[in-house]
C-alpha cells in the first residue's frame, strides 16, 4: 500500500489549501484515513480523521476551519483547510488504517505566511 499526498504549499494568513491523499495498492477495507502534522521539535499530532462509516474527528485547534472528507470508491481522502493561521505551518502526513495496519505517506509542507 502506498499513500500519495499532494496539495501543500505556501499560503497567506486567512487563505485556504486543499490536501489530497490517495491510497494505492491492495487497499481494501480502508478503515480510517487521516491527516497528522508535525513541526520541528514537536511530536506528530492528529489533525483530522475520517472513518469508513463517515464519522470524523478533529483536533480542537482546527475544528471549524478544516474539513476532512473521503471518496471511498477512490480510496482518497481530502483535507480542506480554511482560515489558515501561521500556527498551521507544518509538514502534513496522510495516514490510513487498512486491515488493522497503519500506513503513512510522505509529508507535504504547508507554510502559512503572515
C-alpha positions as CSV (number, residue, x, y, z in Angstrom):
1,X,0.0,0.0,0.0
2,X,1.3,3.5,-0.9
3,X,-0.2,6.8,0.2
4,X,0.4,9.7,-2.1
5,X,-0.2,13.1,-0.6
6,X,-0.4,16.4,-2.5
7,X,-1.6,19.9,-2.2
8,X,0.8,21.5,0.2
9,X,2.3,24.9,-0.5
10,X,2.6,28.5,0.6
11,X,-0.4,30.5,1.5
12,X,-1.1,33.7,3.3
13,X,-2.9,34.0,6.6
14,X,-6.6,33.6,6.2
15,X,-6.1,31.6,2.9
16,X,-7.1,28.1,2.0
17,X,-5.5,24.9,0.8
18,X,-6.8,21.5,0.0
19,X,-4.7,18.4,0.6
20,X,-5.4,15.1,-1.1
21,X,-4.2,11.6,-0.2
22,X,-4.7,8.7,-2.5
23,X,-4.1,5.1,-1.3
24,X,-2.9,2.7,-4.0
25,X,-2.1,-1.0,-3.9
26,X,-4.1,-3.6,-2.1
27,X,-6.2,-1.0,-0.3
28,X,-9.4,-2.9,0.6
29,X,-11.2,-2.1,3.8
30,X,-9.6,1.3,4.4
31,X,-10.9,1.6,8.0
32,X,-9.6,5.1,8.7
33,X,-7.9,7.8,6.7
34,X,-6.5,10.8,8.4
35,X,-4.1,13.7,8.5
36,X,-1.4,14.4,11.0
37,X,1.1,17.3,11.2
38,X,4.5,17.9,12.7
39,X,6.7,20.9,13.3
40,X,10.4,20.7,14.2
41,X,10.9,19.7,17.8
42,X,7.3,18.6,18.4
43,X,5.5,15.3,18.3
44,X,3.3,14.5,15.4
45,X,-0.3,15.3,16.2
46,X,-3.6,14.3,14.7
47,X,-5.3,16.9,12.7
48,X,-8.4,15.1,11.3
49,X,-9.6,11.6,10.7
50,X,-12.4,10.0,8.8
51,X,-13.7,6.6,9.3
52,X,-15.2,4.3,6.7
53,X,-18.7,4.9,8.2
54,X,-18.4,8.6,7.6
55,X,-17.7,9.7,11.1
56,X,-15.0,12.3,11.6
57,X,-12.8,13.6,14.3
58,X,-10.8,16.8,14.5
59,X,-8.1,18.4,16.7
60,X,-9.5,21.3,18.7
61,X,-7.1,23.6,17.1
62,X,-8.6,23.1,13.6
63,X,-12.3,22.3,14.4
64,X,-14.5,24.6,12.4
65,X,-11.7,25.6,10.0
66,X,-10.7,22.2,8.5
67,X,-12.9,19.6,6.9
68,X,-11.9,16.1,6.1
69,X,-13.8,14.1,3.5
70,X,-13.3,10.7,1.8
71,X,-14.1,9.2,-1.6
72,X,-14.2,5.5,-0.6
73,X,-14.5,4.4,-4.2
74,X,-11.2,6.1,-5.0
75,X,-9.6,5.4,-1.6
76,X,-8.8,9.1,-1.4
77,X,-9.1,11.5,1.5
78,X,-9.2,15.3,1.3
79,X,-8.4,17.9,3.9
80,X,-9.9,21.3,3.1
81,X,-8.1,23.9,5.2
82,X,-9.7,27.3,5.5
83,X,-8.8,30.4,7.6
84,X,-5.3,29.3,7.8
85,X,-3.1,30.6,10.6
86,X,0.7,30.8,11.0
87,X,0.5,28.1,13.6
88,X,-0.9,25.7,11.0
89,X,2.5,25.7,9.3
90,X,3.8,22.2,9.5
91,X,4.6,19.1,7.5
92,X,1.3,17.3,7.0
93,X,1.2,13.5,6.8
94,X,-1.5,11.3,5.4
95,X,-2.3,8.1,7.2
96,X,-4.6,5.1,6.6
97,X,-5.5,2.1,8.6
98,X,-6.1,-0.9,6.3
99,X,-7.0,-4.2,7.8
100,X,-5.5,-3.2,11.1
101,X,-2.2,-1.9,9.7
102,X,-1.3,1.7,9.8
103,X,0.3,3.2,6.7
104,X,1.9,6.6,6.3
105,X,2.6,8.8,3.3
106,X,5.4,11.2,2.8
107,X,4.7,14.6,4.2
108,X,3.7,17.6,2.3
109,X,4.7,21.0,3.6
110,X,2.2,23.7,4.4
111,X,3.5,27.2,5.1
112,X,1.2,30.0,6.2
113,X,2.9,33.4,6.0
114,X,1.8,36.4,7.9
